[in-house]
Amino acid sequence: MKIELRKDFSYSLLVPTSMGIRITPANGQPVQSSELFTMQATSAETNVASISSYLGLPVKVLTTFVKDSPIAQFIRNNLAGRHMAYEGREVAQGGPWGYRHQFNIADSGYGSRGPRVLNDRAGEVGRTLNVKDFDLDRIFGKEGVQIVHLSGLIGALSPETSKFCLELARAAKKYGTRISFDLNYRASFWKDRESELCAIFTEIASISDILVGNEEDFQLCLGIEGPEAGGKDIAGKIQGFKGMIANVKKAFPNASVFATTLRQVINTNTHMWGAIMLVGDEWHVVEPREIHVLDRIGGGDGFVGGLLYAILKGWEPQKWIEFGWASGALATTFLTDYAQPADEEQVWSIWEGNARVKR
C-alpha cells in the first residue's frame, strides 16, 4: 500500500511549532551541580521535520518569534542551518514580564540516574500562534504541501494554537495535503479544557491520514475505549496496542496508518527499542532491540520523522517502520534533540546493526 501524495508542491513537509531553547549540563551532569551548560534551539515538531530536511526534502516551519530578541535570531539561524524554510509573525516582548521563547532545562541522566526535564513555559510566545497570521490558501493552494504534521503539544498549547491546528488540518484536507497527527497527550495542557480539546482533536483525527500515539493518547485525547489490559511487558504492550487500534479504526476510518514506539528502559543509556504500525489491514512490528542511548530526548520524534520521510519517498510500508525505528535510534545518539543524518545509508546501517567504521 502507498499513500498518494500531491505532485505539485513546494514543500514535502510542513510543521507548525512553538520554538524554544534547551539548556543541558555538560558531561551528563545533573542541573543542580552544574555551572556549564550547552544551549540549543528545539521543538518536538522540528525534531520530526529534521529527518526530511537533513536528507534533502523541502521543509517549512510555521511559528512565531519575539521581536528584536537575540534568542529569536539564534532560533532563526538554527532553522536555516537545518535547511528549513520558516515564516512567522514577530511579537513585541512587552517589557521584562512579557513574551519569550520557552526554556527547557534538561538533565540527560547517566547510568542509574534517570533524566529530569523542567519545562519553563511562562510567557511563551508560541501560545500566540494564530491562524490569522498565515495565508493558508497561499501555503496549501499556491505553494503546495505533501504532508502537514500536527502535534498534540501545539494543538493543546492555548485556545489560539488549538484553533490554528484545526484550521491547518481543514486547509490541508481542502487542498489534498496528507495529514499526520501525533496526539502527544499532556495532562497539564488539558487541565480545565478537556471537552474543548477532545472535540478539536477528534475533528483533526477524523480527517487525518496518519495517527501516532500510545494507548493513553487515544483514550485520553479521543475518548476511545481501551482493550483489556495486555500486560506490562513488551508482548503485552503490543497486544494492547493492537486491541486499541481496532477500536480507533472503527471511529476514524479515514486514517490508513497507525503507529507507536515501544520502549523498555534498562538504564539511562541502554534501552530496548521497538515499534508497531498498522497500514490498512497489515501489521508491521519491530521487536524491541537493544540500543545505546546518549540522550533519549527526541527519540520518538525521530521515529515519526523517519516514518514520514519513508512515506514521502514512496517506499513500501515495511521500510516505513524500519527507517522510522532506525531514525529514532539515531536521534538518541545526538546531544541535540533531533537527529542529523548524513545520508540514508547512515540510517540504514543502524537498522542493519552495522556500526563498523566507514572510510
NUTOR-848157 format. One record per residue (C-alpha): residue in three letters; x, y, z; chain. Coordinates in steps of 0.02 Angstrom, whole numbers, plus 50000, padded with zeros to 5 digits. Layout:
{pt 'ala' {X Y Z} 'A'}
...
This chain:
{pt 'met' {50000 50000 50000} 'A'}
{pt 'lys' {50059 50175 49959} 'A'}
{pt 'ile' {49991 50344 50013} 'A'}
{pt 'glu' {49953 50453 49863} 'A'}
{pt 'leu' {50040 50621 49882} 'A'}
{pt 'arg' {50023 50786 49789} 'A'}
{pt 'lys' {50135 50800 49637} 'A'}
{pt 'asp' {50131 50991 49631} 'A'}
{pt 'phe' {50214 51055 49788} 'A'}
{pt 'ser' {50345 51173 49857} 'A'}
{pt 'tyr' {50361 51081 50023} 'A'}
{pt 'ser' {50365 50897 50061} 'A'}
{pt 'leu' {50331 50927 50246} 'A'}
{pt 'leu' {50254 51071 50343} 'A'}
{pt 'val' {50254 51086 50533} 'A'}
{pt 'pro' {50176 51216 50648} 'A'}
{pt 'thr' {50276 51238 50807} 'A'}
{pt 'ser' {50325 51342 50958} 'A'}
{pt 'met' {50513 51357 50953} 'A'}
{pt 'gly' {50610 51359 51116} 'A'}
{pt 'ile' {50780 51340 51195} 'A'}
{pt 'arg' {50851 51190 51286} 'A'}
{pt 'ile' {50998 51207 51405} 'A'}
{pt 'thr' {51089 51049 51458} 'A'}
{pt 'pro' {51231 51025 51583} 'A'}
{pt 'ala' {51397 50971 51511} 'A'}
{pt 'asn' {51463 50794 51528} 'A'}
{pt 'gly' {51300 50713 51579} 'A'}
{pt 'gln' {51294 50802 51747} 'A'}
{pt 'pro' {51136 50849 51845} 'A'}
{pt 'val' {51070 51027 51837} 'A'}
{pt 'gln' {51090 51069 52022} 'A'}
{pt 'ser' {51277 51034 52022} 'A'}
{pt 'ser' {51322 51113 51854} 'A'}
{pt 'glu' {51393 51282 51805} 'A'}
{pt 'leu' {51424 51248 51620} 'A'}
{pt 'phe' {51275 51221 51502} 'A'}
{pt 'thr' {51252 51194 51316} 'A'}
{pt 'met' {51110 51289 51230} 'A'}
{pt 'gln' {51013 51227 51079} 'A'}
{pt 'ala' {50856 51277 50985} 'A'}
{pt 'thr' {50720 51146 50993} 'A'}
{pt 'ser' {50540 51092 50972} 'A'}
{pt 'ala' {50459 50922 50955} 'A'}
{pt 'glu' {50388 50964 50783} 'A'}
{pt 'thr' {50554 51022 50708} 'A'}
{pt 'asn' {50634 50867 50784} 'A'}
{pt 'val' {50516 50768 50671} 'A'}
{pt 'ala' {50550 50878 50519} 'A'}
{pt 'ser' {50739 50867 50535} 'A'}
{pt 'ile' {50749 50693 50462} 'A'}
{pt 'ser' {50674 50755 50298} 'A'}
{pt 'ser' {50767 50921 50297} 'A'}
{pt 'tyr' {50939 50843 50325} 'A'}
{pt 'leu' {50904 50713 50192} 'A'}
{pt 'gly' {50863 50843 50061} 'A'}
{pt 'leu' {50674 50862 50059} 'A'}
{pt 'pro' {50599 51038 50065} 'A'}
{pt 'val' {50527 51077 50238} 'A'}
{pt 'lys' {50435 51229 50302} 'A'}
{pt 'val' {50405 51284 50482} 'A'}
{pt 'leu' {50261 51395 50538} 'A'}
{pt 'thr' {50299 51480 50703} 'A'}
{pt 'thr' {50310 51647 50792} 'A'}
{pt 'phe' {50455 51749 50859} 'A'}
{pt 'val' {50490 51879 50993} 'A'}
{pt 'lys' {50534 52041 50905} 'A'}
{pt 'asp' {50714 52103 50923} 'A'}
{pt 'ser' {50760 51953 51030} 'A'}
{pt 'pro' {50935 51877 51014} 'A'}
{pt 'ile' {50857 51711 51061} 'A'}
{pt 'ala' {50738 51728 50912} 'A'}
{pt 'gln' {50888 51761 50800} 'A'}
{pt 'phe' {50976 51609 50873} 'A'}
{pt 'ile' {50823 51505 50828} 'A'}
{pt 'arg' {50813 51576 50651} 'A'}
{pt 'asn' {50997 51536 50624} 'A'}
{pt 'asn' {50969 51359 50687} 'A'}
{pt 'leu' {50820 51328 50572} 'A'}
{pt 'ala' {50918 51393 50423} 'A'}
{pt 'gly' {51062 51280 50472} 'A'}
{pt 'arg' {50942 51134 50470} 'A'}
{pt 'his' {50892 51180 50291} 'A'}
{pt 'met' {50715 51230 50344} 'A'}
{pt 'ala' {50614 51373 50272} 'A'}
{pt 'tyr' {50511 51466 50401} 'A'}
{pt 'glu' {50384 51604 50420} 'A'}
{pt 'gly' {50305 51682 50572} 'A'}
{pt 'arg' {50243 51843 50648} 'A'}
{pt 'glu' {50354 51944 50763} 'A'}
{pt 'val' {50276 51985 50932} 'A'}
{pt 'ala' {50341 52129 51037} 'A'}
{pt 'gln' {50413 52070 51202} 'A'}
{pt 'gly' {50309 52195 51300} 'A'}
{pt 'gly' {50431 52225 51442} 'A'}
{pt 'pro' {50530 52109 51557} 'A'}
{pt 'trp' {50372 52013 51606} 'A'}
{pt 'gly' {50311 51995 51428} 'A'}
{pt 'tyr' {50336 51864 51294} 'A'}
{pt 'arg' {50486 51750 51270} 'A'}
{pt 'his' {50532 51586 51191} 'A'}
{pt 'gln' {50506 51436 51305} 'A'}
{pt 'phe' {50652 51361 51402} 'A'}
{pt 'asn' {50681 51176 51435} 'A'}
{pt 'ile' {50811 51140 51568} 'A'}
{pt 'ala' {50861 50959 51543} 'A'}
{pt 'asp' {50973 50838 51635} 'A'}
{pt 'ser' {51008 50695 51513} 'A'}
{pt 'gly' {51042 50574 51656} 'A'}
{pt 'tyr' {51176 50441 51659} 'A'}
{pt 'gly' {51177 50257 51703} 'A'}
{pt 'ser' {51064 50227 51852} 'A'}
{pt 'arg' {51020 50414 51866} 'A'}
{pt 'gly' {50867 50449 51758} 'A'}
{pt 'pro' {50843 50606 51654} 'A'}
{pt 'arg' {50749 50755 51727} 'A'}
{pt 'val' {50670 50892 51623} 'A'}
{pt 'leu' {50596 51057 51683} 'A'}
{pt 'asn' {50484 51145 51557} 'A'}
{pt 'asp' {50482 51332 51592} 'A'}
{pt 'arg' {50345 51398 51476} 'A'}
{pt 'ala' {50291 51558 51565} 'A'}
{pt 'gly' {50259 51696 51437} 'A'}
{pt 'glu' {50285 51575 51292} 'A'}
{pt 'val' {50268 51671 51128} 'A'}
{pt 'gly' {50214 51513 51037} 'A'}
{pt 'arg' {50049 51519 51130} 'A'}
{pt 'thr' {50002 51667 51020} 'A'}
{pt 'leu' {50010 51566 50857} 'A'}
{pt 'asn' {49855 51622 50765} 'A'}
{pt 'val' {49777 51565 50603} 'A'}
{pt 'lys' {49752 51749 50554} 'A'}
{pt 'asp' {49941 51769 50540} 'A'}
{pt 'phe' {49959 51647 50394} 'A'}
{pt 'asp' {49887 51640 50219} 'A'}
{pt 'leu' {49832 51458 50215} 'A'}
{pt 'asp' {49765 51470 50038} 'A'}
{pt 'arg' {49938 51525 49979} 'A'}
{pt 'ile' {50031 51395 50082} 'A'}
{pt 'phe' {49922 51246 50036} 'A'}
{pt 'gly' {49849 51305 49871} 'A'}
{pt 'lys' {49984 51402 49778} 'A'}
{pt 'glu' {50142 51337 49862} 'A'}
{pt 'gly' {50079 51161 49894} 'A'}
{pt 'val' {50121 51038 50034} 'A'}
{pt 'gln' {50130 50848 50027} 'A'}
{pt 'ile' {50112 50812 50214} 'A'}
{pt 'val' {50071 50926 50361} 'A'}
{pt 'his' {50125 50856 50529} 'A'}
{pt 'leu' {50025 50912 50680} 'A'}
{pt 'ser' {50067 50880 50861} 'A'}
{pt 'gly' {49951 50874 51010} 'A'}
{pt 'leu' {50079 50981 51102} 'A'}
{pt 'ile' {50040 51128 50988} 'A'}
{pt 'gly' {49858 51079 50974} 'A'}
{pt 'ala' {49835 51098 51162} 'A'}
{pt 'leu' {49956 51240 51198} 'A'}
{pt 'ser' {49823 51378 51200} 'A'}
{pt 'pro' {49649 51412 51130} 'A'}
{pt 'glu' {49733 51508 50987} 'A'}
{pt 'thr' {49851 51365 50941} 'A'}
{pt 'ser' {49709 51239 50954} 'A'}
{pt 'lys' {49608 51336 50825} 'A'}
{pt 'phe' {49766 51360 50720} 'A'}
{pt 'cys' {49798 51172 50709} 'A'}
{pt 'leu' {49616 51138 50669} 'A'}
{pt 'glu' {49615 51265 50528} 'A'}
{pt 'leu' {49779 51196 50461} 'A'}
{pt 'ala' {49701 51023 50455} 'A'}
{pt 'arg' {49546 51089 50367} 'A'}
{pt 'ala' {49650 51184 50238} 'A'}
{pt 'ala' {49761 51031 50210} 'A'}
{pt 'lys' {49609 50923 50179} 'A'}
{pt 'lys' {49537 51053 50058} 'A'}
{pt 'tyr' {49695 51056 49952} 'A'}
{pt 'gly' {49737 50870 49953} 'A'}
{pt 'thr' {49880 50877 50078} 'A'}
{pt 'arg' {49901 50722 50185} 'A'}
{pt 'ile' {49885 50748 50372} 'A'}
{pt 'ser' {49995 50667 50505} 'A'}
{pt 'phe' {49937 50688 50686} 'A'}
{pt 'asp' {50041 50638 50838} 'A'}
{pt 'leu' {49920 50651 50984} 'A'}
{pt 'asn' {50052 50685 51119} 'A'}
{pt 'tyr' {49934 50699 51268} 'A'}
{pt 'arg' {49995 50808 51412} 'A'}
{pt 'ala' {49884 50816 51566} 'A'}
{pt 'ser' {49945 50990 51617} 'A'}
{pt 'phe' {49896 51060 51446} 'A'}
{pt 'trp' {49722 50983 51454} 'A'}
{pt 'lys' {49675 51041 51629} 'A'}
{pt 'asp' {49504 51128 51627} 'A'}
{pt 'arg' {49496 51112 51437} 'A'}
{pt 'glu' {49452 50928 51420} 'A'}
{pt 'ser' {49287 50945 51325} 'A'}
{pt 'glu' {49350 51083 51210} 'A'}
{pt 'leu' {49510 50992 51165} 'A'}
{pt 'cys' {49427 50823 51143} 'A'}
{pt 'ala' {49311 50899 51012} 'A'}
{pt 'ile' {49455 50983 50919} 'A'}
{pt 'phe' {49569 50830 50925} 'A'}
{pt 'thr' {49425 50720 50868} 'A'}
{pt 'glu' {49394 50828 50714} 'A'}
{pt 'ile' {49578 50833 50669} 'A'}
{pt 'ala' {49592 50644 50691} 'A'}
{pt 'ser' {49437 50617 50584} 'A'}
{pt 'ile' {49522 50693 50432} 'A'}
{pt 'ser' {49699 50631 50468} 'A'}
{pt 'asp' {49787 50501 50362} 'A'}
{pt 'ile' {49921 50453 50489} 'A'}
{pt 'leu' {49888 50439 50676} 'A'}
{pt 'val' {50028 50417 50802} 'A'}
{pt 'gly' {50004 50385 50986} 'A'}
{pt 'asn' {50004 50259 51127} 'A'}
{pt 'glu' {49855 50183 51216} 'A'}
{pt 'glu' {49843 50328 51339} 'A'}
{pt 'asp' {49846 50456 51197} 'A'}
{pt 'phe' {49700 50376 51106} 'A'}
{pt 'gln' {49598 50353 51263} 'A'}
{pt 'leu' {49626 50525 51341} 'A'}
{pt 'cys' {49630 50630 51182} 'A'}
{pt 'leu' {49494 50545 51082} 'A'}
{pt 'gly' {49391 50453 51213} 'A'}
{pt 'ile' {49420 50284 51131} 'A'}
{pt 'glu' {49378 50138 51243} 'A'}
{pt 'gly' {49534 50038 51281} 'A'}
{pt 'pro' {49551 49849 51267} 'A'}
{pt 'glu' {49578 49735 51414} 'A'}
{pt 'ala' {49749 49758 51488} 'A'}
{pt 'gly' {49879 49662 51390} 'A'}
{pt 'gly' {50013 49662 51523} 'A'}
{pt 'lys' {50160 49773 51564} 'A'}
{pt 'asp' {50293 49679 51465} 'A'}
{pt 'ile' {50329 49716 51282} 'A'}
{pt 'ala' {50223 49573 51217} 'A'}
{pt 'gly' {50077 49635 51321} 'A'}
{pt 'lys' {50101 49813 51257} 'A'}
{pt 'ile' {50096 49751 51078} 'A'}
{pt 'gln' {49934 49658 51106} 'A'}
{pt 'gly' {49861 49806 51199} 'A'}
{pt 'phe' {49903 49924 51056} 'A'}
{pt 'lys' {49828 49806 50927} 'A'}
{pt 'gly' {49667 49798 51027} 'A'}
{pt 'met' {49661 49986 51045} 'A'}
{pt 'ile' {49688 50017 50859} 'A'}
{pt 'ala' {49543 49902 50816} 'A'}
{pt 'asn' {49432 50024 50911} 'A'}
{pt 'val' {49518 50178 50837} 'A'}
{pt 'lys' {49495 50116 50658} 'A'}
{pt 'lys' {49308 50100 50684} 'A'}
{pt 'ala' {49297 50278 50749} 'A'}
{pt 'phe' {49417 50355 50622} 'A'}
{pt 'pro' {49403 50259 50458} 'A'}
{pt 'asn' {49489 50397 50357} 'A'}
{pt 'ala' {49659 50356 50434} 'A'}
{pt 'ser' {49759 50220 50348} 'A'}
{pt 'val' {49917 50220 50456} 'A'}
{pt 'phe' {49928 50198 50645} 'A'}
{pt 'ala' {50096 50188 50735} 'A'}
{pt 'thr' {50185 50197 50902} 'A'}
{pt 'thr' {50354 50158 50976} 'A'}
{pt 'leu' {50393 50028 51108} 'A'}
{pt 'arg' {50523 50065 51240} 'A'}
{pt 'gln' {50588 49971 51390} 'A'}
{pt 'val' {50719 50063 51493} 'A'}
{pt 'ile' {50857 49951 51560} 'A'}
{pt 'asn' {50954 50103 51621} 'A'}
{pt 'thr' {50975 50281 51559} 'A'}
{pt 'asn' {51097 50230 51424} 'A'}
{pt 'thr' {51027 50060 51375} 'A'}
{pt 'his' {50851 50039 51305} 'A'}
{pt 'met' {50753 49905 51217} 'A'}
{pt 'trp' {50681 49997 51067} 'A'}
{pt 'gly' {50541 49936 50955} 'A'}
{pt 'ala' {50393 49995 50853} 'A'}
{pt 'ile' {50224 49939 50790} 'A'}
{pt 'met' {50123 50002 50642} 'A'}
{pt 'leu' {49960 49959 50556} 'A'}
{pt 'val' {49942 50003 50372} 'A'}
{pt 'gly' {49773 49960 50301} 'A'}
{pt 'asp' {49743 49788 50374} 'A'}
{pt 'glu' {49926 49736 50384} 'A'}
{pt 'trp' {50028 49742 50544} 'A'}
{pt 'his' {50213 49783 50544} 'A'}
{pt 'val' {50309 49753 50705} 'A'}
{pt 'val' {50491 49786 50750} 'A'}
{pt 'glu' {50526 49679 50902} 'A'}
{pt 'pro' {50624 49779 51031} 'A'}
{pt 'arg' {50812 49777 51007} 'A'}
{pt 'glu' {50946 49846 51122} 'A'}
{pt 'ile' {51009 50020 51082} 'A'}
{pt 'his' {51137 50127 51172} 'A'}
{pt 'val' {51074 50299 51219} 'A'}
{pt 'leu' {51174 50460 51236} 'A'}
{pt 'asp' {51018 50568 51262} 'A'}
{pt 'arg' {50843 50496 51247} 'A'}
{pt 'ile' {50751 50660 51213} 'A'}
{pt 'gly' {50688 50663 51034} 'A'}
{pt 'gly' {50694 50476 51001} 'A'}
{pt 'gly' {50506 50464 50975} 'A'}
{pt 'asp' {50509 50618 50863} 'A'}
{pt 'gly' {50649 50539 50762} 'A'}
{pt 'phe' {50540 50385 50736} 'A'}
{pt 'val' {50397 50490 50668} 'A'}
{pt 'gly' {50517 50591 50561} 'A'}
{pt 'gly' {50591 50434 50484} 'A'}
{pt 'leu' {50418 50361 50455} 'A'}
{pt 'leu' {50359 50518 50365} 'A'}
{pt 'tyr' {50518 50528 50262} 'A'}
{pt 'ala' {50494 50349 50204} 'A'}
{pt 'ile' {50314 50385 50156} 'A'}
{pt 'leu' {50368 50541 50062} 'A'}
{pt 'lys' {50496 50438 49967} 'A'}
{pt 'gly' {50361 50318 49909} 'A'}
{pt 'trp' {50438 50162 49987} 'A'}
{pt 'glu' {50342 50006 50035} 'A'}
{pt 'pro' {50264 50004 50212} 'A'}
{pt 'gln' {50389 49882 50288} 'A'}
{pt 'lys' {50526 50009 50251} 'A'}
{pt 'trp' {50423 50145 50336} 'A'}
{pt 'ile' {50435 50065 50506} 'A'}
{pt 'glu' {50614 50006 50482} 'A'}
{pt 'phe' {50676 50179 50433} 'A'}
{pt 'gly' {50572 50258 50572} 'A'}
{pt 'trp' {50644 50139 50702} 'A'}
{pt 'ala' {50822 50174 50643} 'A'}
{pt 'ser' {50794 50363 50636} 'A'}
{pt 'gly' {50731 50360 50816} 'A'}
{pt 'ala' {50882 50258 50869} 'A'}
{pt 'leu' {50995 50381 50778} 'A'}
{pt 'ala' {50917 50529 50869} 'A'}
{pt 'thr' {50966 50454 51038} 'A'}
{pt 'thr' {51150 50460 50987} 'A'}
{pt 'phe' {51146 50650 50970} 'A'}
{pt 'leu' {51157 50782 51106} 'A'}
{pt 'thr' {51034 50885 51005} 'A'}
{pt 'asp' {50851 50838 51022} 'A'}
{pt 'tyr' {50848 50799 50837} 'A'}
{pt 'ala' {50943 50679 50727} 'A'}
{pt 'gln' {51058 50749 50594} 'A'}
{pt 'pro' {51078 50605 50471} 'A'}
{pt 'ala' {51222 50619 50350} 'A'}
{pt 'asp' {51130 50516 50220} 'A'}
{pt 'glu' {51006 50373 50204} 'A'}
{pt 'glu' {51147 50246 50213} 'A'}
{pt 'gln' {51190 50302 50390} 'A'}
{pt 'val' {51011 50270 50446} 'A'}
{pt 'trp' {51001 50101 50359} 'A'}
{pt 'ser' {51165 50047 50438} 'A'}
{pt 'ile' {51085 50071 50608} 'A'}
{pt 'trp' {50939 49962 50555} 'A'}
{pt 'glu' {51060 49830 50494} 'A'}
{pt 'gly' {51162 49837 50655} 'A'}
{pt 'asn' {51318 49887 50563} 'A'}
{pt 'ala' {51423 50005 50669} 'A'}
{pt 'arg' {51586 49972 50579} 'A'}
{pt 'val' {51698 50116 50525} 'A'}
{pt 'lys' {51654 50189 50355} 'A'}
{pt 'arg' {51809 50253 50265} 'A'}
